[in-house]
Amino acid sequence: MKNAVKVLQIAFTYIGTVVGAGFATGREILQFFTQYGKWGALTILLASVLFVWLGTKMMLLARSIRAESYEDLNRKLFGNRFGQILSLFTMIVLIGVNSVMLAGAGSVFQEHFGINYQIGLWITLTLTYILLGKGIDGVMKLNSLVVPMMITLSLAIIFNTAGSPGAARFLTLGTDHGLLATWASPLMYTAFNLSMAQAVLVPIGSRTENRRVIIWGGLLGGTGVGFMLMAGHFALSANMPGISQFEIPMGSIAQQMGTTIQLIYLVLIFMEIFSTFVADVYGVTLQLKQRLQLSPRLISACILLICYLTSQFGFSTLLSILYPAFGMFSLLWAVMLALYRQR
């Protein structure tokens, strides 16, 4: 029973880490899958297989080398010198992505709760600083509450969409993109999210003694990510092309199901953004703690301040510029992880 609970905690944390701002709001799914029309479902299946395989492999490798942070993993994959350089770049990427997460939280408060964007940012920053004191256990417990609720609502959205006139559009939706761009997109998406998730999955792997628990957690987590991708793609395809104009398209779809469902979904969107944001800041803090003789609390506070300053450019703009660029960098990292032969 204890191992079963641990498996679910790992799976939910894996899902919750990937289901961040762009995913939960629907922007990522539109950008990497739905815009490619009928090919979206097949590319999601490919991404799901990669999430299961590489996510599990990452945690097992972290366990075998007893990694303190993702920098130890990168040193193992690339050697000490290049590993340090890549870890520094990964830290910059994580801070950039965290800024996107924070901007997404501000958008949720502003667009759907009628709360000033800046106030929404500071609420998120304050809650993050408080939860960081509880470490990775706090992140895992939060995801163990939030992710099952997100899965339940995803099922509700699937059933609601199944009865709509556009339910079958995910099988027929056209696209202007070529096959190269279509099939490169899930590779970039998976590589990007896995390279970011290492900030959380590496500490989880290194702290989990039972190898089978990691394997089952990775299997359920990667499959869960794939399911939520497919659910979002199914609903978004049925509402294309009009749905693409919204800052938070999944929130607009939830609105069709009634005010109560919309409110619950928007709260959960914020909680998913929040949990991913906390986890990423925690990972960067662990890395900097290895380099700096400073209090983890002070390091975290400085990271949060940087994220706040860089979150002032707007959600969609940051998402469209940063994610594809970081995805290209992440491909190298994912290839090295895939090719690494564990002794």
Contacts in CASP RR format, 6 or more apart in sequence:
PFRMAT RR
TARGET T0000
AUTHOR 0000-0000-0000
METHOD contacts of the structure
MODEL  1
MKNAVKVLQIAFTYIGTVVGAGFATGREILQFFTQYGKWGALTILLASVL
FVWLGTKMMLLARSIRAESYEDLNRKLFGNRFGQILSLFTMIVLIGVNSV
MLAGAGSVFQEHFGINYQIGLWITLTLTYILLGKGIDGVMKLNSLVVPMM
ITLSLAIIFNTAGSPGAARFLTLGTDHGLLATWASPLMYTAFNLSMAQAV
LVPIGSRTENRRVIIWGGLLGGTGVGFMLMAGHFALSANMPGISQFEIPM
GSIAQQMGTTIQLIYLVLIFMEIFSTFVADVYGVTLQLKQRLQLSPRLIS
ACILLICYLTSQFGFSTLLSILYPAFGMFSLLWAVMLALYRQR
3 210 0 8 1.000
3 212 0 8 1.000
3 213 0 8 1.000
6 208 0 8 1.000
6 210 0 8 1.000
6 213 0 8 1.000
7 213 0 8 1.000
7 216 0 8 1.000
7 217 0 8 1.000
7 220 0 8 1.000
8 144 0 8 1.000
8 217 0 8 1.000
8 220 0 8 1.000
9 140 0 8 1.000
9 141 0 8 1.000
9 143 0 8 1.000
9 144 0 8 1.000
10 59 0 8 1.000
10 140 0 8 1.000
10 204 0 8 1.000
10 208 0 8 1.000
10 213 0 8 1.000
10 214 0 8 1.000
10 217 0 8 1.000
10 218 0 8 1.000
10 220 0 8 1.000
10 221 0 8 1.000
11 216 0 8 1.000
11 217 0 8 1.000
11 218 0 8 1.000
11 219 0 8 1.000
11 220 0 8 1.000
11 221 0 8 1.000
11 222 0 8 1.000
11 224 0 8 1.000
12 140 0 8 1.000
12 143 0 8 1.000
12 144 0 8 1.000
12 146 0 8 1.000
12 147 0 8 1.000
12 148 0 8 1.000
12 221 0 8 1.000
13 139 0 8 1.000
13 140 0 8 1.000
13 143 0 8 1.000
13 144 0 8 1.000
13 200 0 8 1.000
13 204 0 8 1.000
13 279 0 8 1.000
14 55 0 8 1.000
14 197 0 8 1.000
14 201 0 8 1.000
14 217 0 8 1.000
14 218 0 8 1.000
14 221 0 8 1.000
14 222 0 8 1.000
14 225 0 8 1.000
15 143 0 8 1.000
15 147 0 8 1.000
15 150 0 8 1.000
15 221 0 8 1.000
15 222 0 8 1.000
15 224 0 8 1.000
15 225 0 8 1.000
15 228 0 8 1.000
16 143 0 8 1.000
16 146 0 8 1.000
16 147 0 8 1.000
16 150 0 8 1.000
16 272 0 8 1.000
16 275 0 8 1.000
16 276 0 8 1.000
17 143 0 8 1.000
17 196 0 8 1.000
17 197 0 8 1.000
17 200 0 8 1.000
17 201 0 8 1.000
17 275 0 8 1.000
17 276 0 8 1.000
17 279 0 8 1.000
17 280 0 8 1.000
18 51 0 8 1.000
18 193 0 8 1.000
18 197 0 8 1.000
18 225 0 8 1.000
18 276 0 8 1.000
19 147 0 8 1.000
19 150 0 8 1.000
19 225 0 8 1.000
19 228 0 8 1.000
19 272 0 8 1.000
19 276 0 8 1.000
20 101 0 8 1.000
20 272 0 8 1.000
20 273 0 8 1.000
20 275 0 8 1.000
20 276 0 8 1.000
21 27 0 8 1.000
21 100 0 8 1.000
21 101 0 8 1.000
21 103 0 8 1.000
21 104 0 8 1.000
21 105 0 8 1.000
21 273 0 8 1.000
21 276 0 8 1.000
21 277 0 8 1.000
21 315 0 8 1.000
21 319 0 8 1.000
22 28 0 8 1.000
22 100 0 8 1.000
22 104 0 8 1.000
22 319 0 8 1.000
23 29 0 8 1.000
23 228 0 8 1.000
23 229 0 8 1.000
23 272 0 8 1.000
24 150 0 8 1.000
24 250 0 8 1.000
24 268 0 8 1.000
24 269 0 8 1.000
24 272 0 8 1.000
24 273 0 8 1.000
25 104 0 8 1.000
25 107 0 8 1.000
25 108 0 8 1.000
25 247 0 8 1.000
25 248 0 8 1.000
25 249 0 8 1.000
25 250 0 8 1.000
25 251 0 8 1.000
25 269 0 8 1.000
26 232 0 8 1.000
26 236 0 8 1.000
26 248 0 8 1.000
26 249 0 8 1.000
26 250 0 8 1.000
27 247 0 8 1.000
27 248 0 8 1.000
27 249 0 8 1.000
27 315 0 8 1.000
27 316 0 8 1.000
27 319 0 8 1.000
28 189 0 8 1.000
28 319 0 8 1.000
28 323 0 8 1.000
29 229 0 8 1.000
29 232 0 8 1.000
29 233 0 8 1.000
29 236 0 8 1.000
30 236 0 8 1.000
30 243 0 8 1.000
30 244 0 8 1.000
30 249 0 8 1.000
31 319 0 8 1.000
31 320 0 8 1.000
31 323 0 8 1.000
32 43 0 8 1.000
32 185 0 8 1.000
32 186 0 8 1.000
32 188 0 8 1.000
32 189 0 8 1.000
33 40 0 8 1.000
33 43 0 8 1.000
33 44 0 8 1.000
33 185 0 8 1.000
33 186 0 8 1.000
33 189 0 8 1.000
33 229 0 8 1.000
33 233 0 8 1.000
34 40 0 8 1.000
34 173 0 8 1.000
34 233 0 8 1.000
34 236 0 8 1.000
34 237 0 8 1.000
34 240 0 8 1.000
35 175 0 8 1.000
35 177 0 8 1.000
35 244 0 8 1.000
36 43 0 8 1.000
36 175 0 8 1.000
36 177 0 8 1.000
36 181 0 8 1.000
36 182 0 8 1.000
36 185 0 8 1.000
37 170 0 8 1.000
37 173 0 8 1.000
37 174 0 8 1.000
37 175 0 8 1.000
37 237 0 8 1.000
38 170 0 8 1.000
38 171 0 8 1.000
38 172 0 8 1.000
38 173 0 8 1.000
38 174 0 8 1.000
38 175 0 8 1.000
39 175 0 8 1.000
39 179 0 8 1.000
39 182 0 8 1.000
39 183 0 8 1.000
40 170 0 8 1.000
40 182 0 8 1.000
40 233 0 8 1.000
41 170 0 8 1.000
41 171 0 8 1.000
41 230 0 8 1.000
41 233 0 8 1.000
43 182 0 8 1.000
43 183 0 8 1.000
43 185 0 8 1.000
43 186 0 8 1.000
44 186 0 8 1.000
44 226 0 8 1.000
44 229 0 8 1.000
44 230 0 8 1.000
44 233 0 8 1.000
46 183 0 8 1.000
46 186 0 8 1.000
46 187 0 8 1.000
47 186 0 8 1.000
47 189 0 8 1.000
47 190 0 8 1.000
47 225 0 8 1.000
47 226 0 8 1.000
47 229 0 8 1.000
48 222 0 8 1.000
48 223 0 8 1.000
48 224 0 8 1.000
48 225 0 8 1.000
48 226 0 8 1.000
48 227 0 8 1.000
48 229 0 8 1.000
50 186 0 8 1.000
50 187 0 8 1.000
50 190 0 8 1.000
50 194 0 8 1.000
50 334 0 8 1.000
51 190 0 8 1.000
51 193 0 8 1.000
51 194 0 8 1.000
51 221 0 8 1.000
51 222 0 8 1.000
51 223 0 8 1.000
51 225 0 8 1.000
51 226 0 8 1.000
52 218 0 8 1.000
52 219 0 8 1.000
52 221 0 8 1.000
52 222 0 8 1.000
52 223 0 8 1.000
53 338 0 8 1.000
54 190 0 8 1.000
54 194 0 8 1.000
54 334 0 8 1.000
54 337 0 8 1.000
54 338 0 8 1.000
55 194 0 8 1.000
55 197 0 8 1.000
55 201 0 8 1.000
55 218 0 8 1.000
55 222 0 8 1.000
56 214 0 8 1.000
56 215 0 8 1.000
56 217 0 8 1.000
56 218 0 8 1.000
56 219 0 8 1.000
57 337 0 8 1.000
57 338 0 8 1.000
57 340 0 8 1.000
57 342 0 8 1.000
58 73 0 8 1.000
58 194 0 8 1.000
58 197 0 8 1.000
58 198 0 8 1.000
58 201 0 8 1.000
58 202 0 8 1.000
58 337 0 8 1.000
59 201 0 8 1.000
59 202 0 8 1.000
59 204 0 8 1.000
59 205 0 8 1.000
59 208 0 8 1.000
59 214 0 8 1.000
59 218 0 8 1.000
60 205 0 8 1.000
60 211 0 8 1.000
60 214 0 8 1.000
60 215 0 8 1.000
60 342 0 8 1.000
61 67 0 8 1.000
61 73 0 8 1.000
61 76 0 8 1.000
61 337 0 8 1.000
61 340 0 8 1.000
61 342 0 8 1.000
62 72 0 8 1.000
62 73 0 8 1.000
62 201 0 8 1.000
62 202 0 8 1.000
62 203 0 8 1.000
62 204 0 8 1.000
62 205 0 8 1.000
62 206 0 8 1.000
63 205 0 8 1.000
63 206 0 8 1.000
63 208 0 8 1.000
63 211 0 8 1.000
63 214 0 8 1.000
64 342 0 8 1.000
65 72 0 8 1.000
65 73 0 8 1.000
65 76 0 8 1.000
65 206 0 8 1.000
66 72 0 8 1.000
66 206 0 8 1.000
67 73 0 8 1.000
67 76 0 8 1.000
67 202 0 8 1.000
67 203 0 8 1.000
67 205 0 8 1.000
67 206 0 8 1.000
68 206 0 8 1.000
68 286 0 8 1.000
68 290 0 8 1.000
69 199 0 8 1.000
69 202 0 8 1.000
69 203 0 8 1.000
69 283 0 8 1.000
69 286 0 8 1.000
69 287 0 8 1.000
69 289 0 8 1.000
69 290 0 8 1.000
70 87 0 8 1.000
70 90 0 8 1.000
70 198 0 8 1.000
70 199 0 8 1.000
70 202 0 8 1.000
70 283 0 8 1.000
70 286 0 8 1.000
70 287 0 8 1.000
71 83 0 8 1.000
71 84 0 8 1.000
71 87 0 8 1.000
71 287 0 8 1.000
71 290 0 8 1.000
72 202 0 8 1.000
73 198 0 8 1.000
73 202 0 8 1.000
74 83 0 8 1.000
74 84 0 8 1.000
74 86 0 8 1.000
74 87 0 8 1.000
74 90 0 8 1.000
74 333 0 8 1.000
75 83 0 8 1.000
75 84 0 8 1.000
75 87 0 8 1.000
76 340 0 8 1.000
77 83 0 8 1.000
77 333 0 8 1.000
77 336 0 8 1.000
77 337 0 8 1.000
77 340 0 8 1.000
78 86 0 8 1.000
78 336 0 8 1.000
86 333 0 8 1.000
87 287 0 8 1.000
89 329 0 8 1.000
90 195 0 8 1.000
90 198 0 8 1.000
90 333 0 8 1.000
91 284 0 8 1.000
91 287 0 8 1.000
91 288 0 8 1.000
93 195 0 8 1.000
93 196 0 8 1.000
93 326 0 8 1.000
93 329 0 8 1.000
94 196 0 8 1.000
94 199 0 8 1.000
94 280 0 8 1.000
94 283 0 8 1.000
94 284 0 8 1.000
95 284 0 8 1.000
95 303 0 8 1.000
95 306 0 8 1.000
95 307 0 8 1.000
95 310 0 8 1.000
96 307 0 8 1.000
96 310 0 8 1.000
96 318 0 8 1.000
96 322 0 8 1.000
97 196 0 8 1.000
97 280 0 8 1.000
97 322 0 8 1.000
97 326 0 8 1.000
98 277 0 8 1.000
98 280 0 8 1.000
98 281 0 8 1.000
98 284 0 8 1.000
98 303 0 8 1.000
98 307 0 8 1.000
99 306 0 8 1.000
99 307 0 8 1.000
99 310 0 8 1.000
99 311 0 8 1.000
99 318 0 8 1.000
100 311 0 8 1.000
100 315 0 8 1.000
100 318 0 8 1.000
100 319 0 8 1.000
100 322 0 8 1.000
100 323 0 8 1.000
101 273 0 8 1.000
101 276 0 8 1.000
101 277 0 8 1.000
101 280 0 8 1.000
101 307 0 8 1.000
102 121 0 8 1.000
102 124 0 8 1.000
102 125 0 8 1.000
102 277 0 8 1.000
102 307 0 8 1.000
102 308 0 8 1.000
102 311 0 8 1.000
103 121 0 8 1.000
103 311 0 8 1.000
103 313 0 8 1.000
103 314 0 8 1.000
103 315 0 8 1.000
103 318 0 8 1.000
104 273 0 8 1.000
104 315 0 8 1.000
105 120 0 8 1.000
105 121 0 8 1.000
105 124 0 8 1.000
105 270 0 8 1.000
105 273 0 8 1.000
105 274 0 8 1.000
105 277 0 8 1.000
106 117 0 8 1.000
106 120 0 8 1.000
106 121 0 8 1.000
106 124 0 8 1.000
106 311 0 8 1.000
106 315 0 8 1.000
107 117 0 8 1.000
107 247 0 8 1.000
107 248 0 8 1.000
107 314 0 8 1.000
107 315 0 8 1.000
108 248 0 8 1.000
108 266 0 8 1.000
108 269 0 8 1.000
108 270 0 8 1.000
108 273 0 8 1.000
109 115 0 8 1.000
109 116 0 8 1.000
109 117 0 8 1.000
109 119 0 8 1.000
109 120 0 8 1.000
109 123 0 8 1.000
109 270 0 8 1.000
110 116 0 8 1.000
110 117 0 8 1.000
110 120 0 8 1.000
111 247 0 8 1.000
111 248 0 8 1.000
112 248 0 8 1.000
112 251 0 8 1.000
112 262 0 8 1.000
112 266 0 8 1.000
113 266 0 8 1.000
115 123 0 8 1.000
121 308 0 8 1.000
121 311 0 8 1.000
122 308 0 8 1.000
124 270 0 8 1.000
124 273 0 8 1.000
124 274 0 8 1.000
124 277 0 8 1.000
125 304 0 8 1.000
125 307 0 8 1.000
125 308 0 8 1.000
127 274 0 8 1.000
128 274 0 8 1.000
128 277 0 8 1.000
128 278 0 8 1.000
128 281 0 8 1.000
128 304 0 8 1.000
129 300 0 8 1.000
129 301 0 8 1.000
129 304 0 8 1.000
131 138 0 8 1.000
131 139 0 8 1.000
131 142 0 8 1.000
131 278 0 8 1.000
132 278 0 8 1.000
132 281 0 8 1.000
132 282 0 8 1.000
132 285 0 8 1.000
132 296 0 8 1.000
132 297 0 8 1.000
132 300 0 8 1.000
133 297 0 8 1.000
135 282 0 8 1.000
136 200 0 8 1.000
136 203 0 8 1.000
136 204 0 8 1.000
136 207 0 8 1.000
136 279 0 8 1.000
136 282 0 8 1.000
139 200 0 8 1.000
139 275 0 8 1.000
139 278 0 8 1.000
139 279 0 8 1.000
139 282 0 8 1.000
140 204 0 8 1.000
142 271 0 8 1.000
142 274 0 8 1.000
142 275 0 8 1.000
142 278 0 8 1.000
143 275 0 8 1.000
146 268 0 8 1.000
146 271 0 8 1.000
146 272 0 8 1.000
146 275 0 8 1.000
149 264 0 8 1.000
149 268 0 8 1.000
150 228 0 8 1.000
150 268 0 8 1.000
150 272 0 8 1.000
151 224 0 8 1.000
151 227 0 8 1.000
151 228 0 8 1.000
153 254 0 8 1.000
153 261 0 8 1.000
153 264 0 8 1.000
153 265 0 8 1.000
153 268 0 8 1.000
154 227 0 8 1.000
154 228 0 8 1.000
154 231 0 8 1.000
154 232 0 8 1.000
155 231 0 8 1.000
156 257 0 8 1.000
156 261 0 8 1.000
157 231 0 8 1.000
157 232 0 8 1.000
157 235 0 8 1.000
157 250 0 8 1.000
157 253 0 8 1.000
157 254 0 8 1.000
157 257 0 8 1.000
158 231 0 8 1.000
158 234 0 8 1.000
158 235 0 8 1.000
160 235 0 8 1.000
160 256 0 8 1.000
160 257 0 8 1.000
161 167 0 8 1.000
161 234 0 8 1.000
161 235 0 8 1.000
161 238 0 8 1.000
161 253 0 8 1.000
164 238 0 8 1.000
166 237 0 8 1.000
166 238 0 8 1.000
167 234 0 8 1.000
167 238 0 8 1.000
169 237 0 8 1.000
169 238 0 8 1.000
169 240 0 8 1.000
170 233 0 8 1.000
170 234 0 8 1.000
170 237 0 8 1.000
170 238 0 8 1.000
173 237 0 8 1.000
173 240 0 8 1.000
175 182 0 8 1.000
187 331 0 8 1.000
187 334 0 8 1.000
188 324 0 8 1.000
188 327 0 8 1.000
188 328 0 8 1.000
188 330 0 8 1.000
188 331 0 8 1.000
189 327 0 8 1.000
190 334 0 8 1.000
191 327 0 8 1.000
191 330 0 8 1.000
191 331 0 8 1.000
191 333 0 8 1.000
191 334 0 8 1.000
191 335 0 8 1.000
192 323 0 8 1.000
192 326 0 8 1.000
192 327 0 8 1.000
192 330 0 8 1.000
194 330 0 8 1.000
194 333 0 8 1.000
194 334 0 8 1.000
194 337 0 8 1.000
195 326 0 8 1.000
195 327 0 8 1.000
195 329 0 8 1.000
195 330 0 8 1.000
195 333 0 8 1.000
195 334 0 8 1.000
196 280 0 8 1.000
196 326 0 8 1.000
196 330 0 8 1.000
199 279 0 8 1.000
199 280 0 8 1.000
199 282 0 8 1.000
199 283 0 8 1.000
199 284 0 8 1.000
199 286 0 8 1.000
199 287 0 8 1.000
200 279 0 8 1.000
200 280 0 8 1.000
200 282 0 8 1.000
200 283 0 8 1.000
203 282 0 8 1.000
203 283 0 8 1.000
203 286 0 8 1.000
205 214 0 8 1.000
208 214 0 8 1.000
232 250 0 8 1.000
235 250 0 8 1.000
235 253 0 8 1.000
236 243 0 8 1.000
236 249 0 8 1.000
236 250 0 8 1.000
236 253 0 8 1.000
239 249 0 8 1.000
239 252 0 8 1.000
239 253 0 8 1.000
243 249 0 8 1.000
243 252 0 8 1.000
243 253 0 8 1.000
246 252 0 8 1.000
247 315 0 8 1.000
247 316 0 8 1.000
248 266 0 8 1.000
248 269 0 8 1.000
250 265 0 8 1.000
250 269 0 8 1.000
251 262 0 8 1.000
251 265 0 8 1.000
251 266 0 8 1.000
251 269 0 8 1.000
254 261 0 8 1.000
254 262 0 8 1.000
254 265 0 8 1.000
254 266 0 8 1.000
255 262 0 8 1.000
281 300 0 8 1.000
281 303 0 8 1.000
281 304 0 8 1.000
281 307 0 8 1.000
282 300 0 8 1.000
284 303 0 8 1.000
285 296 0 8 1.000
285 299 0 8 1.000
285 300 0 8 1.000
285 303 0 8 1.000
288 294 0 8 1.000
288 299 0 8 1.000
288 303 0 8 1.000
289 296 0 8 1.000
289 299 0 8 1.000
292 299 0 8 1.000
311 318 0 8 1.000
END
